[in-house]
Amino acid sequence: MPSIVEDIACFLLARLAQSGTGSIEVRRRELAARFSCAPSQINYCLATRFAFERGYLVKSRRGGGGYIRITEIKADGRELWGRALEQCNIPLSQTTTEHLVELVYRGGLITHREAKLLLAAADRQTLALIPPLRDEMRSRLLRAMLGTLMINER
């Protein structure tokens, strides 16, 4: 049985597909009413299913006239490299890293083999450290490898 978060994500993905522009605006309150859920569940859905590393930009404005704008990332190679490297400025979980590598792979910036190598190097089994250090090391490692791949692409 799908969760409410999955239902919300499917609804938003369908709206994105129908938009034709790769961008939609919705109201948090209207979504919460439609799915009979708390606004925090909408926030959770956006944070987990529509994060940058999954290929989306989410902008929101709170208040009476507030909205949520979800935009599918369709960036050129240079912009995508920059955004991916920027994400590596904070400690990265393994899941976030997997999504980020998938994003640059889907963007055509790295090969399948390079993606596999990045994931193997950033795996929690490879980085046998305590979690705060592991996430920091994963971030530094991914930034160095993506930076090298970006330079060698030119």
Backbone torsions as a table, in degrees:
resi	resn	phi	psi	omega
1	MET	NA	122.8	-177.6
2	PRO	-67.6	147.4	179.0
3	SER	-80.1	167.1	178.9
4	ILE	-62.4	-35.3	179.4
5	VAL	-64.8	-40.7	177.1
6	GLU	-64.3	-41.1	178.1
7	ASP	-61.2	-44.1	179.0
8	ILE	-63.2	-45.3	-179.8
9	ALA	-61.0	-44.3	179.1
10	CYS	-62.2	-41.7	178.1
11	PHE	-60.9	-47.5	-178.6
12	LEU	-67.1	-39.1	177.1
13	LEU	-63.7	-39.3	177.3
14	ALA	-64.2	-42.8	177.9
15	ARG	-62.6	-40.2	177.8
16	LEU	-62.7	-43.5	180.0
17	ALA	-63.4	-38.1	-179.2
18	GLN	-75.2	-23.6	-173.8
19	SER	-65.4	-34.1	-178.9
20	GLY	76.8	-12.4	-179.1
21	THR	-106.3	-11.9	-177.2
22	GLY	78.3	15.7	-178.9
23	SER	-147.8	140.8	175.8
24	ILE	-138.6	157.5	172.3
25	GLU	-123.0	132.5	178.4
26	VAL	-135.9	163.1	176.5
27	ARG	-105.8	130.4	-178.9
28	ARG	-57.0	-44.0	-178.0
29	ARG	-62.7	-42.0	179.7
30	GLU	-67.4	-38.9	177.0
31	LEU	-64.5	-43.8	179.8
32	ALA	-61.6	-40.4	178.6
33	ALA	-68.0	-41.8	-179.1
34	ARG	-61.2	-39.6	-176.5
35	PHE	-101.8	7.1	180.0
36	SER	47.9	56.1	-178.2
37	CYS	-137.5	172.0	177.2
38	ALA	-79.6	148.3	176.5
39	PRO	-56.5	-27.4	178.6
40	SER	-63.8	-29.5	176.9
41	GLN	-70.4	-32.7	174.3
42	ILE	-64.6	-46.2	179.2
43	ASN	-59.6	-43.1	179.4
44	TYR	-62.0	-43.4	178.9
45	CYS	-59.8	-46.5	-179.5
46	LEU	-63.5	-41.6	-177.5
47	ALA	-69.3	-33.8	-175.4
48	THR	-96.5	-32.5	-175.0
49	ARG	-102.8	-18.3	-175.5
50	PHE	-126.9	36.3	178.4
51	ALA	-78.6	163.0	180.0
52	PHE	-54.9	-45.6	-175.6
53	GLU	-66.9	-10.2	173.9
54	ARG	-97.2	-0.9	175.1
55	GLY	101.0	24.0	-178.2
56	TYR	-134.2	150.6	169.3
57	LEU	-112.8	131.7	179.3
58	VAL	-120.6	126.7	176.6
59	LYS	-124.0	135.3	179.0
60	SER	-135.5	152.4	175.1
61	ARG	-130.6	127.3	-177.8
62	ARG	-89.7	167.6	177.3
63	GLY	109.4	-177.6	-176.5
64	GLY	-56.7	-43.7	179.1
65	GLY	-97.4	21.9	-175.5
66	GLY	-68.4	160.0	-179.5
67	TYR	-150.5	169.2	171.0
68	ILE	-125.4	125.3	176.7
69	ARG	-110.3	123.1	177.9
70	ILE	-112.4	125.7	-178.8
71	THR	-127.2	129.6	175.6
72	GLU	-74.7	132.6	-178.3
73	ILE	-76.6	119.7	174.5
74	LYS	-130.8	72.6	-175.1
75	ALA	-99.8	154.9	173.3
76	ASP	-72.4	169.5	-175.0
77	GLY	-56.0	-44.8	-177.9
78	ARG	-62.9	-44.8	-179.9
79	GLU	-66.4	-40.5	179.5
80	LEU	-66.0	-40.3	175.4
81	TRP	-57.8	-48.0	-178.0
82	GLY	-60.3	-44.5	-179.8
83	ARG	-67.2	-39.1	179.3
84	ALA	-65.0	-43.9	179.0
85	LEU	-65.3	-35.8	177.8
86	GLU	-63.0	-37.8	178.4
87	GLN	-62.5	-26.6	-178.1
88	CYS	-80.2	5.9	178.0
89	ASN	-81.9	-7.3	178.4
90	ILE	-121.5	156.9	176.7
91	PRO	-57.5	138.7	-175.4
92	LEU	-115.7	131.9	172.6
93	SER	-74.9	166.6	178.6
94	GLN	-64.3	-40.6	-179.5
95	THR	-62.8	-45.9	178.8
96	THR	-61.2	-41.1	178.5
97	THR	-61.8	-43.4	178.8
98	GLU	-60.0	-43.0	179.4
99	HIS	-67.5	-38.5	179.7
100	LEU	-66.4	-42.8	177.8
101	VAL	-64.4	-40.5	177.2
102	GLU	-61.5	-39.3	-179.9
103	LEU	-62.9	-47.9	-179.2
104	VAL	-70.5	-28.9	175.1
105	TYR	-67.6	-48.9	178.7
106	ARG	-62.7	-28.1	177.4
107	GLY	-77.0	-2.4	177.7
108	GLY	77.6	16.3	-176.9
109	LEU	-87.0	-23.7	178.6
110	ILE	-133.9	158.3	178.4
111	THR	-83.3	170.3	176.9
112	HIS	-61.6	-42.1	179.9
113	ARG	-62.7	-44.2	178.7
114	GLU	-63.3	-38.3	178.1
115	ALA	-62.6	-44.3	178.7
116	LYS	-62.0	-41.0	178.5
117	LEU	-64.6	-43.6	177.9
118	LEU	-59.9	-44.9	-179.0
119	LEU	-66.7	-38.0	179.1
120	ALA	-65.7	-42.3	-179.4
121	ALA	-67.9	-32.0	-176.3
122	ALA	-93.4	1.2	-177.2
123	ASP	-65.6	147.2	-179.0
124	ARG	-63.5	-26.2	176.9
125	GLN	-72.7	-34.3	178.2
126	THR	-72.0	-43.0	-179.3
127	LEU	-94.7	74.6	-175.6
128	ALA	-78.4	71.2	179.4
129	LEU	-127.7	168.7	175.8
130	ILE	-69.8	148.3	-170.7
131	PRO	-46.0	-49.2	-178.6
132	PRO	-61.5	-41.2	178.3
133	LEU	-69.6	-38.8	-179.6
134	ARG	-61.2	-45.3	-178.7
135	ASP	-67.0	-36.6	176.8
136	GLU	-67.0	-45.0	179.4
137	MET	-64.0	-41.0	178.9
138	ARG	-59.9	-43.1	179.3
139	SER	-62.5	-47.2	-179.8
140	ARG	-63.8	-42.6	-179.4
141	LEU	-64.2	-46.4	-179.7
142	LEU	-64.8	-41.1	178.6
143	ARG	-61.3	-44.3	-179.9
144	ALA	-63.9	-43.9	-177.9
145	MET	-69.9	-43.1	178.2
146	LEU	-64.8	-39.6	177.5
147	GLY	-60.6	-42.4	177.9
148	THR	-64.4	-44.9	178.3
149	LEU	-62.5	-38.1	179.9
150	MET	-65.6	-43.4	-179.2
151	ILE	-66.1	-41.6	-178.0
152	ASN	-71.8	-16.3	178.8
153	GLU	-72.9	-32.2	-174.6
154	ARG	-68.1	NA	NA
